[in-house]
Amino acid sequence: MQRFHGLFILGLVSVLLIVGCISGNGNKNNVVNVTHNYSNFSSSNNVKEYYSVSFSTLPTDVYKGQKFKIVWQVYSTVNTNVTTGLVYDTKSIAYPETPSDYTYSFAEEEEVAPMYVSQYVSFNKTGTYYVRAYALINGKVYWSNERAIVVNENKRASQMNIETNISYFTVDIYDHSVSPTEIRVKTRKVAAVTFQSHTKNTVYVDVPLVGRVQLNPLERKTLYIDFYNKPKNIMIEDTSGKVLYQVLMYPSG
């Protein structure tokens, strides 16, 4: 009887050990699966982070002491805290690394991107000033293109320069078409392109190296685009990002 009792206990212990091993392996597999599934879920829902800085409104010619507005956009695919501002100098700086590479600056602002920022500024001396907007995001500096502003002695001289340096265009956006589909601009000119919506839906105008702006139904917005030799393909998109129309900017002869 004692021998039977001992065998019974030994058998029971063996069964419990086998069950325990099976349960342990099952839990381990569950943990691995949960981790794997969580990782897949996160990657499929992650939004790729992309940042850019571009001018929206910036004159090419002003007069001494004139107070004018500069507007720039800090674009981000996710809501991000940024420090942004304007810097300028009397010489062009092709490849700046930090805002301190420029001699002068205007006040910095703490903002949440994506957003538009505007500042009213003025220059008290004549000459040519080279301006950039920048944004500090996660320890990295993002720059706009450098733009030149000529400060004239008086208002009349400023107006004369504006008329010779800017070419004006209008692009009409309809529900089923856009007109014109091509724009020809003289090299090293600024193209002031006014986008007029005639649609019932919101669209976006995406200009390479300038930015992406929202155009509400029947709204009208003007973008100032520095134009050099390289053609630009302007995209008109719906709210999902689907390209509806394209407008090509060519250099003229």
Secondary structure as GFF3:
##gff-version 3
##sequence-region A 1 253
A	DSSP	alpha_helix	2	45	.	.	.	ID=ss1
A	DSSP	beta_strand	51	57	.	.	.	ID=ss2
A	DSSP	beta_strand	61	63	.	.	.	ID=ss3
A	DSSP	beta_strand	68	76	.	.	.	ID=ss4
A	DSSP	beta_strand	80	89	.	.	.	ID=ss5
A	DSSP	three_ten_helix	99	101	.	.	.	ID=ss6
A	DSSP	beta_strand	104	105	.	.	.	ID=ss7
A	DSSP	beta_strand	109	113	.	.	.	ID=ss8
A	DSSP	beta_strand	115	121	.	.	.	ID=ss9
A	DSSP	beta_strand	127	137	.	.	.	ID=ss10
A	DSSP	beta_strand	140	143	.	.	.	ID=ss11
A	DSSP	beta_strand	147	152	.	.	.	ID=ss12
A	DSSP	alpha_helix	155	165	.	.	.	ID=ss13
A	DSSP	beta_strand	166	173	.	.	.	ID=ss14
A	DSSP	beta_strand	178	179	.	.	.	ID=ss15
A	DSSP	beta_strand	182	185	.	.	.	ID=ss16
A	DSSP	beta_strand	189	197	.	.	.	ID=ss17
A	DSSP	beta_strand	203	207	.	.	.	ID=ss18
A	DSSP	beta_strand	211	215	.	.	.	ID=ss19
A	DSSP	beta_strand	220	227	.	.	.	ID=ss20
A	DSSP	beta_strand	232	237	.	.	.	ID=ss21
A	DSSP	beta_strand	243	251	.	.	.	ID=ss22
###
